[in-house]
Every structure is written in structure tokens, then in C-alpha cells.
Amino acid sequence: KAGVTQTPRYLIKTRGQQVTLSCSPISGHRSVSWYQQTPGQGLQFLFEYFSETQRNKGNFPGRFSGRQFSNSRSEMNVSTLELGDSALYLCASSFLVGDSYEQYFGPGTRLTVT
Amino acid sequence: DQQVKQNSPSLSVQEGRISILNCDYTNSMFDYFLWYKKYPAEGPTFLISISSIKDKNEDGRFTVFLNKSAKHLSLHIVPSQPGDSAVYFCAAYINAGNMLTFGGGTRLMVKP
């Protein structure tokens, strides 16, 4: 079974621009979560989607948004980029059945804002 | 308020011996607990999880133990291998909350 895939893997943008990152979950997984990873803050939760609905959102400004499509693929968008948005953005898909819950992370998109 | 804590920032173990990584939590509402292995600048790799209704789960060299009364869980790696050297994170999940809460991580070094 293929893992979580994220595109692009690397991205360089300029302050003020916007960016869209894409995530394809593991087949059969309907929940997709997004995280921001920085050396200083560690892993911070952005939002979680299930069946095209955002179920939870972390403490990030409105410039960060996301969506999920009917095939469970997800995108996140960051508008008006700031230097502090430089980070590794991780997508994770999860599977809950009975007494088992597993969440798998993708390789991430490394965003550099200059 | 840190709901999930890993109080040992690092652990050094000899190859072939057992590695025991510990994690404490404060929220009794957590439904599941997960362990991840992580290398720098990469995403976490899922290792094993356990439901709050169980006290043990095993997968190959990895076993997770859960003590609900003590709000404590541990990951045992037997036997430890040099390739196990990485940072290990425990995480907790509330089904209704829909997000993982991570501990601060423990760096494991397995010496040949």
C-alpha cells in the first residue's frame, strides 16, 4: 500500500506571495491532518479534515487554510507569506477502526520564504 | 499546559539490550496513544499505537505498555539496534478532539 504523498517536496517563495501544498492520503484513509514543523516550535497542529469537513483547527492565523476533496486528497494554502512561515509542512492520514488508531505522516513539503 | 510529557530528553543504550522510553500524560480523556520515530528534517514514522482500553500492544521488537491509573506509558525496544538511534515521540489522541498531542521527544542513542 502506498504511503502518504506530498507535493511539491521543496518550494521557495517570496514574502507576500501565496502557496498551495497538496497531500494524497493512504488509500482508504478519510482523515487528513496538517502540521507545521519548525526547529524552535516543533510539531504544531494546523487543521484536520474528514469527509471534506474541517473538524478541528489549530492556533494559526486565517492566512492558513485548507480543504479536502471527495477522494480524500487535501490541499493547504498559505496567503501573504511571511518569513516566519518557512517550515516543513507535514500531512498525515489516519485510520480508526475498533480499538486501533494509526496516523501516518508524509515526507513533508519544505517551504522557504525569502 | 503540557498534556503529554517525556521527561527524559535522552537515553543511551548498548546494542542488543532493551530500550525503555517513557511518557506521562495528564488528560484522562485520551483514547489512543501512539509512538513515533523521527530523524531531523523528516516527518515522524509511525511505530505502534495502543487503545486506552488495553494495557499492552506488541509489534515485532516494539511493545507499548499503558498504565492508566498512573497515566503513564512506555515503549520497549528489544533488542536495540544502532539503526534505532533517533528521536522518539509519544502522542495522544482524543477521538472527539481529532488531533494528536505530542510529547517533547526523547533522543535514543544505541551504541554498537
Interface residues (C-beta under 8 A of the other chain):
Chain A: S31 S33 Q37 G42 L43 F45 E48 F50 R55 N56 G58 L88 L90 A92 L96 D99 S100 Y101 E102 Q103 Y104 F105 G106 P107 G108 R110
Chain B: D31 Y32 L34 Y36 A41 E42 G43 P44 T45 F46 S49 S51 I53 K54 F89 A91 Y93 N95 G97 N98 M99 L100 F102 G104 G105
